[in-house]
């Protein structure tokens, strides 16, 4: 049976290293099934090791955390789009994101209906283009009557944070706890645009203060920015992949990779010389070859490594897998303490390895390095 193993000593050490690198509050991003480590189990482990605030992108995840011991300690990184979502967020004491006059109005009215004060973080769009009030006013290229689907009140464009400050200050059922933005290329070797976003955010925050709006705690860093740009730590940092030691840069911080998949050989057999192996006949045996079949394939995330936030998972499957294995690059798995090379292309649910020089047979244990983010939820997680 396939099983994801999480070595708690390594995870705990990574948490300690990350804590030692900052004085800012750490917001643990636990989206994607806790980056693959198991949603509730992982969040509880972080909590037991001194992390007190958790961020997710999906409302169902936020509600699940709130109802399982993390009430008032969960932040939702996407704004509500209807009253039903707003009620769920507010009634479960989830910290809400507002990114427009519409979302702010929705949260305020819903909170009033529930006789509550909703804690919110204001998102500023500094160049990601997904959610957020625009950071700066620049109307030179269009008139106020152009239809860009911006929300307006009395003819004033409220998609800009400058325009929205007075209105936000008037809302009596929201409490602004923080303000943040998302970096679009924090992993990039070219840092110019990262600095542009940082500067835009700083200006937007100063503008909010000038307009009499308290922005609360400020956060801009994800894992990559946190490690690369300590001066950007501000009041809080959002950490996800760094906890797992799986970062798209040289690891000079002592972080260790977390998570490996444990499986077994389900069949061991011999193939004659000149026998093709796997799809597309990319490998042909040159000698009598003993092979082992492992019930792990690319649908389990094997052979796919997320290095940057530039691909959706389907894109990773579609593009990266096409040259998943260059002919000169070997993928290795560990069988009985020895490394066995993968031969042929990785299949959807199976992988074939060369056992010719290894004393191994059916039932023997196999260890595979797989990014936990891509391991299906139905695979058992085991903390050891």
N, C-alpha and C positions, 0 to 999 in steps of 0.2 A: 504494500500500500504506500502511495506517495504521501510524504509528510514534509511540511516546511518547519525547519528547526530554527528557533531564535535563541541565540546564546546570550543569556541575560547579563553575564559578566561583561561582555563586549558592549552591549547596549548601554549598560550603566556607565561604563567608562566613557563612551561617546557623549552621554549627557553631561558628565562631569567636565569634560574638555570644553564643550560648548558653553557651559555656565562660566567657566574660567576666562572665557574670551570676551565677556561683556558685563557691563553693569546694568544694561537695559533689561526690561521685563521680557521674558521669553514666551512667545505665543506659539504653541505647538500646533502645526498644521497636520491634521490627521485624516485628511481626505483620502479617497482611493483605498478604502478599507484599511486605514492606518498605514498608508504606503505599502500595503500588502501584508503587514504584520498582524492583522486581525484587529478590527475596529475597537471593540470594547476592551479587549485584553491589552492592547497596546496603550490606549488612553489611560487605563488604570495603572499600568506600569510607569508611565510618565508622571502621573499624579503622585504615585508612591515615591518618586524620586525628585519631588520638589517643583514640578511644573504645574501651574495652577490655572492657565487659560488655554483654551483649545479652539481652533478655527477649522471650519469645514465649508464646503461649497454647496452642498446639497441640503435642502431643508429637512428631509427625512433623517439624515445623519444628525443634524442639530437637535431634532426632537428626541431621537433615540438617546443621545448623550444626556440631554436634560432630564430625561425620565429614568436614567440609570446612574444617578448620583452626582451629576455635574451641573445641576441647575444653577443658573447665574454665572457659569464659568465657560459658556460656549458662545463663540462668535460666528455668525453666518456671513460669509464673504460675498454673498450676492443679495441684491435687494428683493423685497417681495414685489410681486406684480399684480396681486389682487387681494381683496379683503380676507379671503379664506387663509391665504398664506400669512398675512399680517397678524391675524388672530392666533394662528398656531405659534408664531414667533413670540408674540407678546405674552400669551397665556403660559408659555413654557419658560418664560424669563430668559429668552435667548437674546444676546446682544445683536442688534440689527444693523445692517448696512443701509444707508440712504445715499442715493447718487443723483437725485434730480428733485425738482420741486414736486413732481408727481409722487415719487416714493416717500418723500418727507411728509407730504400732506396725507397720504394713505396711512402711514404709521401713526401720525399724530391723531387723526380722526378715529382710527381703530383703538388706539390706547385710551382715548377719551370715552369711547363706547364701553370699554372694559374697566373704566375707572382705574387706570394704571398709568405709570410713567415708563415709557419705553427707553431703554438705554440704546444709543445708536453710535456708530462710527460713520463719519462722513468720508466718502471715497472721492478722491480727486483724480481726474483723468489727465495725466501728464504726457500721454502719448501711446497708451495701450489701445485705446479705442473701443473698449468693451463696456465698462461701467464707469460712472463718475461725472461730477461736475467738471466742466472744462476749466483748466487751471488759470487761463489768462484771457482777457478780452482782446479780440482782434477782429473787428468788424469791417476792415478795409475791403475785403473781397466780396461782401454781400450786404444787401440791405436788410433792415429789420423785418421787412415783409417777406423775405425769401422763406420758402417752406423747407426747413431742414428737420422737421419733426421735433423741434425744441419746444419744451413746455413754456407757456408764457402766462403772465397775469397782468391784466390791464395794459397789454401791448409790450410789456418789458420781457426780454428774453431771460429766462431763469435757468438756462443750462450752464451758465457761467457762475462760478462760485461767487464772484464779486456781486452779481445781480441777486444772488440767493440769500446773502447774509442777513439782510434786514428781515426777509420773510422767515428764515430759520429762527431768528431771535424771537419772533412773535409767537412761535409754537409753544404751547404750555404743557403738552403731554409727551414731549421728548426731552431726553437729557443727553447732550453730546458728550460722550465719554472719550472719543478719540477721532483722529483724522489720519487717513492713509492713502497710499497710491500703490500701483503695481508697476514694477520695472519690466520692460519687454525684452531686454537682452543682457541681463546681469552676468551671464556666462561669457559674453563676447570678449574677445581680445581687444577689440576696438572700444575704448571706454568713453568716447566723446558723447554718444547719445545717452549713456547712463548718467553722465554728469548733467546733461541737458535736462533730463527728467528730474534729477535731484534738485537742480536750481529752480525749475518750475514749481516744484512742490514747496520749496522754501518760500518762494514769493507768494504762492497761494495762501500759505499759512499766515504769513505776515499780513496779507490783505484781510484775511478773516479777523485777525486781531484788531487791525485798524478800524474795521467795521463794527467792532464791539462784540464779536463772536468768539467765545473761548473754544479753541480746537481740541482741547483735551490732550491725551497722550498721542504722540506722533510715531508712525511706523512706515517704513519704506522697504526695508531689507527682507528679501527671501534668503534661502541658504547661501546661494552663490554670492550675493551682495554682502551678506553678513561676514563671510570669510574673507572677501577681497577688499572691502571698504569699511574698515572699523569706524571711520569718521561719520558714516551714515547710520550708525546704530540708533541714534535718537533716543526716544523713551522706551520703545519696544521693538522687537525683531520677530519675524515670522519664520520659524524653522521647520522644515519638512525633511527633505532628503539627507541633510547633514547628520541627522540622528542615526540614519542607516549607514553612514560612511560611504554613501554612493553619490559622489559629487563630480561634476563635469570639469574638473581641474586637477592639477597636481595636488596630491594629498600630503601636505607638509605639516598637518596639524595633529597627527597621531590617531585620526579617526579610523576605526576598523569597519570593514564591510559586515553588515548584519544580514543574516538569513542565508540558509542553503537548503536545497531540496534533497531529501533522502528517499531513495527508491530501491528497487531490487531488479536483478536480472530475471526476466520471465522466461527466457529461452536462451540456451547456449548451443551452438551448432557449428559444423565445419563446412566451408565452401571450397570448391576446387579452384585452381588457378584459372584466370580468364573469366571469372564470374562477375557479372555486374551487381552493384549494390545500390539500392535506393532509386528514387525518381530521377529521370533524365540521364541515367547511366553515367553519372559524373565520376564514379569510382569503379575501378575494375581490379580484382585481386590479381596479384603477381605470383602468388604461392598458395599453398594450402593455408587457409585462413580460418582461425577460430573466431567466431563473432558472438556477441551478446546482444540481446534485444532488451531495451529498457522502455517501460511504458510511460515515457515522458517525451513530449514533442513541442513544437512551437506554439501550440494552443495552451501549453503550460508556461509559456514565456521563455523556454529554453532557446538559447542562441540569439535572443533579442535583448539588447541592452539599451536602456534609455539614458542618453547622455545629456540631452538638452531639451528644453521645453519648446521644441519647434515642430513636433509631429504629434498628431492624434494617434491613438493606438492603432487605428485602422491604417493610417499612413505608414506606421512602423512595419506592420505586416506586409503592406503592399510594396513598399519601396526597399526597406532595409533588407527584408528577407530575400529579395531578388539577388542580392550579392552577399547574402548572409555569410556564406563561406566562400571567400576567395580560395582559389585552388591551392594556394601556397600557405594558407593559414589553417592551423590545426585547432580544433576544439577538443579539450580534454575533460574527462570525468575521472573520478577517483573510485577504483574498485579494489577492495581489500587493501587499502593503503597505497596502491600503485595507480599511476595515471594511464588511462586507456584512451586512445584517440578515437574520435567520432569519424566514421567513414560513410561516404555517401551523404546525400542531403538529409537534413532533419525532417522527419515526417510530421504530420499534424499531431499524432498521438504517440509516436514511437521514435526511438533513436537507435541506430546500430553502431556498436563500438567494436574495435579490434581487441580481442582477448588473447591473441596468439602467444604473446610473451608473458601472460599473466596467469597465475594459478587461480582460476575462478570458474564457477559453474552456476547453474540455475539456482535462484534463491539468494545469491550473495548480494550484499549491500552495495549500493552505488550512491556516491555523493556528487551533486551537480551544483555549480554556481549559477544561480538564477536571480535576477532582480525580483524581490518579493512583490513589487508593484504589479507584475504581470502574471502572478500565480493566481489561478481562479479561486474564488471564495470557498468553493466546496472542498478544496484541499485542506486537510487538517493542519492547524498551527500548533506547535508545541514549544513552550518556553522551558528552557533547560538551564 
